[in-house]
Amino acid sequence: MSATTSPSASDLVALRLRGGGFDWRSYVLHGAMLLAMVLALGILIVLLADVAVRALPVLTQRPIEFLTSDLSSRPARAGIAQGLEGSLLLVLFVAVLAMPIGVGAAVYLEEYARDTRVTRFVRTNIRNLAGVPAIVYGLLGLAVFVTLLGLGKILIVGGLTLAILVLPIVVITTSEALRAVPASIREAALGVGATRWEMVRSHVLPYAAPGILTGTILSLARAFGETAPLLMVGAVAGTFSAHGGLIDQLTGSYTALPTIVFNWVGQPQDEFRSLTAATIVVLVAVILLVNGTAIVLRNRYDRRW
């Protein structure tokens, strides 16, 4: 009576490579995921097509005037110039404030801080803050900057609120980019006598620059399209004056493209429906432009390194 032997691991791998057996569960799962992707893309395409069709009359009849005119209660004269300038100033304010702080915090956590309970607690809370709904940050801005500090509903408050919103995302994306840097690069720099700061500045940060730039630029794109925080800190009630100086613009009432969309949707005139759709098209185009910039910068640094 011969003893039976179980197949070895190499035999099982060879059998799988030869296609032994029909794994119908894999095909079902593959088909379900493909169907989910097709449904999601189909819904997105239908929504974008509907918005584009509604925006077509405005974008074909008065495209330049629509982009350069100020807000107005008359649909025939209404434009988004104030919203464009307000959104660009907000994003610039967020970039100047959130990017240095977020990148610096990530560099400290990944390159300098020791692995202790405190640092693990900080990392966990940063990841939790990245998942907090945007409206919560709006309530925070209203309670702290508008009410407690008494700054009022000005553009600086909107920029501070958006900067706090995207700050955890900047820290997380920068940390992931820094972790992707091979340890051999750090060891080589330290091995030739470089200090820790020289190692970070000359070796780690340039290698991680594509990931850092992509994450920060996409964070700015999210800030550009946020509506709920700005509604809480007063952007919907304000208008933006493009004729004053920079200080007057930063300390005065303001508006942005998302809040213009929110305002025009509630207007009773049917003409504002086309204006709203045209504003959404411009908003989506700017966000796609920002995303395209992130891709170009990443590819440029990837080719360089």
N, C-alpha and C positions, 0 to 999 in steps of 0.2 A: 504494500500500500504506500503509494508515494505521497510525500508531504506537500501540501499546497503552500506556495509562497505568494505573498502580496506584492503587487507591482511597486517598483521603486519610484521615487519622485521624478527621476529623469524619464522613466517610462510614461508616467502620467503627463508630463509636459510634452513629450513627443506625440502622445495620443491626441492631446488637445490641439497641437499645431497641425496635425493631419486632419483635424476637423472631426474627430470622433464624437458622434452623438449630435443631436439637434437641441440646442438650448433655446427653447421657445420663450422662456422668461426674458432673456436678453432682447429678443426681437420685439416683444410686447413693450418692454420699458423704452427701447429705442423709438418705437413708433409713438408712444405716448408723449415723450419729450419733444419729438419732432412736431406733433400735432399742437402741443402747447406753444411752441415757438411760432408756428404758422398763425395760430389764432391771435397771439399777442401782436405780431407784425401786422396782421390784417386789420385789427382794431385801430392800431396806430396810424396806418395808412388811410383808413376811412376818416378818422378825425382830422388828420392833416389836410386831406383833400377837401373836406367840408369847410375848414377854415380858409383854405386858399381860394375856394370858389367864392365865399362871402367877401373876401378881401380884394378880389380882382377888380371890382369897379373903382375902388379908391386908389389902388396901386397903378391902374392904367390911366385914370383921368387926371389925377393930381399927385403924382409920386413925390416930386420935389417940394411942392407946397405942403404936403402932408408931413414931410420930415423936418421942414424948416419953420412951420407955423406954431404959434403958441396955443395953449389951451383956450377953448372958447365954448360958450353955451350954444353956439350956432354950429350945427354939424358941417355946414359948407365951409366954415373958416377954421374949424378945429384942427390942430396938429399935435405932434408929439415932441417938438423941439425941447420943451422944458423937461419932459420925462427922460429923453435921451441924455441931456446934460446932467440932470439929477442922478440918473443911474450910473453914469460914468464917474461922477464925483464920489458917489458912495463906494463904488468898486475900488477906486483909487485910494480912498481913505482906508478901506478894509485891507488892501494890499500893503500899504505902508505900515499898518498897525499889526495885522495878524501874521504876515509872513515872517518878519524877523523874530517875533516872539515865539511862534510855533516852531520854526526851524531851530532856534536856539534851545528851546525846551527839549526837543527831540534829540539834539546833539548831546545835551547834558545827560539825558536819561540813558542813551545808548553807549556813549563813549566815556563818561566820567562817573556817573552814579554807580554805587555798588548795588549788588543784588540783595537788598534787604526787604524787610516787611513793608517799610515805608515806601520804597520805590515800587514794589509790586502793588501796593494799595493805590499809589498815584496812577500807575499805568491802567489799572482796572477801572478807576473812576474816569479817566480820560476816554476810554472806550465806551463807557456807559454814557458819558456826556455826548458823544458823537451820535447816539441813537435817540436823544431827547427830541421830541417834536419841536418844530420851529416856533409854534405859538407860545411855548413855555419861555423861550428866549425873549419873545416879545413882551410877555408879562414881566420878565426880569428887567428888561430895559425900562418899561413903564414904571415899575416900582422903585428901581434904584436911580436911574439917570433923570427921569422926568419928575418923580415925586420926591424922593429922598434928597437928591442933590439939587433939585430945582433948576435943572438946565433948560427945561422947556422942550417943546416939540420942534427941535431944530435938526438940521442935517447931521451935525456931529453926533447927536444921540442915535440917529438911525445907523450911522457908520459904526459907532461903538457896539450897538446891538448885533449888527451883522458880523462884526469882527469876532465877538464872543461866540457866535453861532458856528463859524467856520474854523475857529481856533483848534478844537479837538481833532477835526479832520486833517488839518495841516500837520499837527503833531503825529497822528497815526501814519499818514502817508510818508512823512519824512522818516519816521522810525523804521517803517518797512523797507524803504530805500536804503537806509544805513545798514540794516541787517543783511541785505543782499550783497553787500561788499564782502568779498572773500577775506578771511582772516589772514591769509598769506600776505596781502597788501599791507596790513597793519604791522605784521611781524617784520616785513622787509624794511619798512620805514623806521621802525624802532631799532632794528638791527644795525642800521648805519648811523645811529646816533641822533636821530630826530627826536624832538620833544613830542609830547602827546598833542599839543596844539599844532605843531608843524605837521604831524602825521594826519590830523583831522583836516587841516586847511589844504594841504598840498596833495593828499592821496585819497582820503575817504570822501570828502565832499565833492571833488570833481568826478569821481567814479559814480557817486550816487546822484549827481546832478540831474540826469534824465528823469529818474523817478520822483525826485523832489519837485522839479518844475512841473511835471505832469500832475502830480497831486495838488500842488498849490494853485495852478491855473484852473483845474476843474473845481476846486473849492471856490475860487472867485466866480466861476460860472454859476455855481449854486447860489452864491450871494446875489448875483445879478438878477436871478429869477425869483427870489423869495418875496412873498407878499405879506404873509401873516405877521412877521415881526414889525414890518413897516406900518401896517395898519394899527398896531397897538401903540406905536410911538409917534403917531400923528401925521404920517406922510399923506394919508388919504384926504385930510382936510386942508393941506397946504398947497400953495402954488409956488413955482420956482421962478425966481427972477434972474434972467440971464444978463441983465444990464448992470448989476452991481459988481463990486469987487469980490475977490475970493473970500475975504473975511465975512462980508455981508452974506454971501451964498452959504457959507458953512454955518453961520449963526442965525439964519433966517428960516422961514417956512420953506418946504420943499415937497417935491413929488418925484415919482419914478415910474418907469414903464409898467411894472406889475400893478401899481396902485391906480394908474390911468385905466388899465383894463378893468379893474374892479369898479371904478367909478362909472365908466361908460356902459357897462353891462346893466346897471340899474337905471339908466336914463330912459324916459318914456318914448323918445323919438326912435323910429325904425332906422333912421340914417346912422345912428350910433352903433347899430349892429355891424355894419360894414366897417366902421372906424375901429371897433373893437377887434374884429378879425384881422384887419390890417396891422394893428398894433401887436397882436399875437405873432403874426408872420415876422415882423421886424424883431421882436424879442427872440423868437426861435432862431432867426438868421444870425443875430449877434451871439447867441450861445453856441451855435454851430461854428461860427468863426473863432470863438475862444477855444473850443475843443480842437479845431483844426490847427490852431497855433500851438497847442500843447503837443499834438502829434508831430508837427514839423520840428519843434524844439527837441523833442525826444529823439527823433531820427537823426537830427544833426549831431547831438551829443553821442549817440550810439556809434555813428560813423567815425567821430573823432577819437573815441576810446576803443 
